[in-house]
Amino acid sequence: MTTTPPPPLTEPDPSALTCPGDRVGLCSGRQRKTHKYGSGGSPLCQWCMAPVQSGWGSVVRYVHPHLNSVVTTSRRSR
């Protein structure tokens, strides 16, 4: 399977182009502009979120940028 490399960091995540400007912030991973705040926001751009989701699955909804912990939509015990 071939994956397309991410664009330069100067280009925003597509989510930043479709949300209000006050909800745009920098990705916690690579510092790319992304839809970070408010409903539907994520601390990671789609390129930083992809490897996290590949390891955890689509239940990932948040990755704490400093603690490196993952919050999922599942409530199963670990």
C-alpha positions as CSV (number, residue, x, y, z in Angstrom):
1,M,0.0,0.0,0.0
2,T,1.4,3.4,-1.0
3,T,0.7,6.4,1.2
4,T,1.0,10.0,0.1
5,P,3.5,12.0,2.1
6,P,2.1,14.9,4.1
7,P,2.3,18.4,2.5
8,P,4.8,21.0,3.9
9,L,4.1,22.2,7.4
10,T,3.3,25.6,6.1
11,E,0.1,24.2,4.5
12,P,-2.8,23.8,7.0
13,D,-4.7,20.6,7.7
14,P,-7.9,20.6,5.6
15,S,-9.9,20.8,8.7
16,A,-8.5,24.3,9.4
17,L,-10.0,25.5,6.1
18,T,-13.5,24.5,7.0
19,C,-13.9,25.8,10.6
20,P,-14.2,29.3,12.1
21,G,-10.8,31.0,12.6
22,D,-11.2,31.1,16.4
23,R,-11.1,27.3,16.5
24,V,-7.8,26.9,14.6
25,G,-4.7,26.1,16.6
26,L,-1.4,24.4,16.1
27,C,-1.2,20.6,15.9
28,S,0.5,19.2,19.1
29,G,2.7,17.0,17.0
30,R,4.1,18.9,14.1
31,Q,2.7,22.4,14.7
32,R,0.6,22.5,11.6
33,K,-2.6,24.6,11.7
34,T,-5.6,22.4,12.4
35,H,-9.2,22.6,13.7
36,K,-8.1,22.3,17.4
37,Y,-10.8,23.9,19.5
38,G,-14.5,23.4,19.9
39,S,-16.8,20.8,18.6
40,G,-15.1,18.4,16.2
41,G,-11.6,19.7,17.1
42,S,-8.6,17.5,17.6
43,P,-5.1,18.4,19.1
44,L,-3.5,16.5,16.1
45,C,-3.7,17.1,12.4
46,Q,-4.8,14.2,10.2
47,W,-1.2,13.2,9.4
48,C,-0.3,13.0,13.1
49,M,-3.6,11.3,14.0
50,A,-3.2,8.5,11.4
51,P,-0.5,6.5,13.1
52,V,-2.3,6.8,16.4
53,Q,-5.5,5.5,14.9
54,S,-3.7,2.7,13.2
55,G,-2.5,1.5,16.6
56,W,-5.7,2.2,18.5
57,G,-8.4,2.0,15.8
58,S,-11.2,4.5,15.0
59,V,-12.3,4.8,18.6
60,V,-9.6,7.3,19.3
61,R,-11.0,10.8,19.8
62,Y,-8.3,12.6,21.7
63,V,-4.6,12.2,22.3
64,H,-3.2,14.2,25.3
65,P,-0.2,16.0,23.8
66,H,1.9,16.1,27.0
67,L,1.0,12.8,28.7
68,N,1.0,10.8,25.5
69,S,-2.2,9.1,26.7
70,V,-5.1,8.2,24.4
71,V,-8.8,8.7,25.2
72,T,-11.2,6.4,23.3
73,T,-14.9,6.3,22.9
74,S,-14.9,2.8,24.4
75,R,-15.4,2.4,28.1
76,R,-13.8,-1.0,28.4
77,S,-11.4,-1.5,31.2
78,R,-7.7,-2.0,30.5
